[in-house]
């Protein structure tokens, strides 16, 4: 399906957002419509990307900090040896 944006200002804005975000104009329009649908209570198949990323950020923030008494390096914690292999 094709969507034609006949409003030059909206087309330009969609292109600027797409360029700034490194995504396609279609992705900008899709995320914008999903976000608006969520705000208006229109059911969608999945939450808008912004909401999914916010939920992920909350999960990451909930991870407790590393115990300061644990002196292992990041590589040791992950299980890498001195050659960078498991």
C-alpha positions as a Markdown table, in Angstrom:
| # | Residue | x | y | z |
|---|---|---|---|---|
| 1 | Unk | 0.0 | 0.0 | 0.0 |
| 2 | Unk | 1.2 | 3.5 | -0.8 |
| 3 | Unk | 0.6 | 6.6 | 1.1 |
| 4 | Unk | 0.9 | 9.9 | -0.8 |
| 5 | Unk | 1.7 | 13.0 | 1.2 |
| 6 | Unk | 0.4 | 15.9 | -0.8 |
| 7 | Unk | 1.3 | 18.5 | 1.9 |
| 8 | Unk | 4.8 | 19.7 | 1.0 |
| 9 | Unk | 5.4 | 20.9 | 4.6 |
| 10 | Unk | 4.5 | 17.4 | 6.0 |
| 11 | Unk | 6.6 | 15.6 | 3.4 |
| 12 | Unk | 9.6 | 17.8 | 4.2 |
| 13 | Unk | 9.1 | 17.2 | 8.0 |
| 14 | Unk | 8.8 | 13.4 | 7.4 |
| 15 | Unk | 12.0 | 13.5 | 5.4 |
| 16 | Unk | 13.8 | 15.6 | 8.0 |
| 17 | Unk | 12.7 | 13.2 | 10.8 |
| 18 | Unk | 13.7 | 10.2 | 8.8 |
| 19 | Unk | 17.1 | 11.6 | 8.1 |
| 20 | Unk | 17.7 | 12.6 | 11.7 |
| 21 | Unk | 16.7 | 9.2 | 13.0 |
| 22 | Unk | 18.4 | 7.2 | 10.2 |
| 23 | Unk | 15.2 | 5.5 | 9.2 |
| 24 | Unk | 12.9 | 5.6 | 6.2 |
| 25 | Unk | 10.0 | 8.0 | 5.7 |
| 26 | Unk | 7.7 | 5.0 | 5.9 |
| 27 | Unk | 9.1 | 4.1 | 9.4 |
| 28 | Unk | 8.6 | 7.7 | 10.6 |
| 29 | Unk | 5.0 | 7.7 | 9.4 |
| 30 | Unk | 4.4 | 4.2 | 10.9 |
| 31 | Unk | 5.8 | 5.1 | 14.3 |
| 32 | Unk | 3.9 | 8.4 | 14.3 |
| 33 | Unk | 0.6 | 6.7 | 13.5 |
| 34 | Unk | 1.2 | 4.0 | 16.1 |
| 35 | Unk | 2.1 | 6.6 | 18.7 |
| 36 | Unk | -1.0 | 8.6 | 17.9 |
| 37 | Unk | -3.2 | 5.5 | 17.9 |
| 38 | Unk | -1.8 | 4.7 | 21.4 |
| 39 | Unk | -2.6 | 8.2 | 22.6 |
| 40 | Unk | -6.1 | 8.0 | 21.2 |
| 41 | Unk | -6.8 | 4.5 | 22.6 |
| 42 | Unk | -7.0 | 2.9 | 19.1 |
| 43 | Unk | -5.8 | -0.8 | 19.5 |
| 44 | Unk | -2.7 | -1.7 | 17.5 |
| 45 | Unk | -0.8 | -5.0 | 17.1 |
| 46 | Unk | 2.1 | -3.8 | 19.1 |
| 47 | Unk | 3.0 | -0.7 | 21.2 |
| 48 | Unk | 4.8 | 2.2 | 19.5 |
| 49 | Unk | 8.6 | 1.8 | 19.3 |
| 50 | Unk | 9.1 | 4.7 | 21.7 |
| 51 | Unk | 7.0 | 2.9 | 24.3 |
| 52 | Unk | 8.8 | -0.4 | 23.8 |
| 53 | Unk | 12.2 | 1.3 | 24.2 |
| 54 | Unk | 11.0 | 3.1 | 27.3 |
| 55 | Unk | 9.9 | -0.3 | 28.8 |
| 56 | Unk | 13.3 | -1.7 | 27.9 |
| 57 | Unk | 15.1 | 1.3 | 29.5 |
| 58 | Unk | 13.1 | 0.7 | 32.7 |
| 59 | Unk | 14.2 | -3.0 | 32.7 |
| 60 | Unk | 17.8 | -2.0 | 32.3 |
| 61 | Unk | 17.5 | 0.6 | 35.0 |
| 62 | Unk | 16.1 | -2.1 | 37.4 |
| 63 | Unk | 19.3 | -4.2 | 37.0 |
| 64 | Unk | 21.2 | -3.8 | 40.3 |
| 65 | Unk | 24.7 | -2.3 | 40.1 |
| 66 | Unk | 27.7 | -4.6 | 40.3 |
| 67 | Unk | 28.9 | -5.3 | 43.8 |
| 68 | Unk | 32.0 | -3.0 | 44.4 |
| 69 | Unk | 33.6 | -6.0 | 46.2 |
| 70 | Unk | 33.6 | -8.0 | 43.0 |
| 71 | Unk | 37.0 | -7.2 | 41.5 |
| 72 | Unk | 36.5 | -9.3 | 38.3 |
| 73 | Unk | 36.9 | -7.5 | 35.0 |
| 74 | Unk | 33.9 | -7.3 | 32.6 |
| 75 | Unk | 35.5 | -10.0 | 30.4 |
| 76 | Unk | 35.9 | -12.3 | 33.4 |
| 77 | Unk | 32.3 | -11.9 | 34.4 |
| 78 | Unk | 31.2 | -12.7 | 30.8 |
| 79 | Unk | 33.5 | -15.7 | 30.8 |
| 80 | Unk | 36.1 | -14.6 | 28.3 |
| 81 | Unk | 39.6 | -15.9 | 28.6 |
| 82 | Unk | 42.8 | -14.0 | 27.8 |
| 83 | Unk | 42.4 | -14.7 | 24.1 |
| 84 | Unk | 38.8 | -13.3 | 24.0 |
| 85 | Unk | 37.2 | -16.8 | 23.7 |
| 86 | Unk | 34.8 | -18.6 | 26.1 |
